[in-house]
Amino acid sequence: MLFGFPWFSSPQPRKIKASGNFGKTQTQTKSNNSRVFYRSSNRETVPTANFKVFKPNPEKLANKPVFPVKNKNAKSVLGISQLTFLQRWFDFIKIYDVFKNFNFYIVKWRLIERFNKLVAGFLIFVSLVFLFYLSLFDTRFLIKTYAINFPEGSFLSPIETEKVVGEIREKKMFGVLPGNQYWFINNQNLTLVGRGSVPEVQTVEIKEKIWPNQAVLEIKTEPILLTLGVTENNRVRYWRINQNGNVITEDTLNIREKLVMVDLPITFDKPGATLKEYKLKDDEDQVNRFWFVVWLWREFKTLGIEYVRTSVPSIVDSDVQIQTKNGTKLIFNTTSLTTENQKNRLEQFFLSSKKDDEKAGKLAYVDFRIPKKLFICYKSKECDN
């Protein structure tokens, strides 16, 4: 150092770490068994074999450009390259990781699209909750008006029909939910309620639901065996009998399906009693006679015989009377002959009577109750009286 000023001192070598190719001539010295490099004091290029220049191999360079060519027709997408300015701005507060995570969820997982789906799902959930509230707690959707239809062969009296409808209105699902809710009413539940209130009910079906609180139902009952018309206390009443012989309901609408009239009036020893309280099903002879009547109707249809009236003298005997369209009465007994015997005699008689229509029209009655014989009576004869 000259006069204490550093700029006149002899040049001293500056130690730097080896971090790559510097593109300038360097010298190498060793100190403490470690390799260090010293920048030359002059700018002359001193070739040395201790340095190796690394250059890329032109054959291994990619044939395609390093950066992808942007498609002009492609839609712009929010990505890292577009957010570079934000990245640089965030660097000074050291939250690059936060920015990176934010960019990841925005670009990779499309958080905006997921947000839209969440909003849509929330709106759907609110709508379902609203409908659920209206369904359970708003009475405007409770079925209040029922129109009841019956298919052919089915019938219930107004009292029994109202009983079924009343049970439908009062029935609760799980003891809490109303069973007559517009949204939840269905055929299975209605059938269970109908059978529980009136045993003759087979099915209850929804034919139409009218917004918001009306329904059209069809109630199908079990097929009846016949309808029994009787005179009780000077009043004719019609009772529907099922296949087991039970009196199930009164035919108040005068449908009179499969009608059998009882000629003699019925009197009861108990005031206010009706035929419904009489246990016909416990009388096997009466049930057997009812089935015999049905069998006769089927045979008449096969033989082409038209009849206008079927009757029994009373509900304690075993005779059956059928009046044909020509006015001839046919008298049968359910205990004197077997059905096979009755069938053979019917076929023989009517096949022969068809050959003489004029003679057949003059018959007053034919008695089939006598075994092995037929008692035939013509009109205006003594037997006719």
Secondary structure, DSSP 8 states (H G I E B T S, - for coil): -BTTBGGGS-----EE---S--SS-EEEEEETTEEEEEE-SS------TT-------GGGS-SS-SS----TTS-----TGGGHHHHHHHHTTT-HHHHHHHHHHHHTS-HHHHHHHHHHHHHHHHHHHHHHHHHHH-GGGB--EEEEE--TT----HHHHHHHHHHHHH-EETTTEETTBTTT--HHHHHHHHHHH-TTEEEEEEEEEETTTEEEEEEEE--EEEEEEEEETTEEEEEEEETTS-EEEE-TT---TTEEEESS-B--SSTT--GGGS-GGG-HHHHHHHHHHHHHHHHHHHHT--EEEEEES-SSS-EEEEEETTS-EEEEETTTS-HHHHHHHHHHHHHHHTT-HHHHTTEEEEE--STT--EEEETTSGGG-
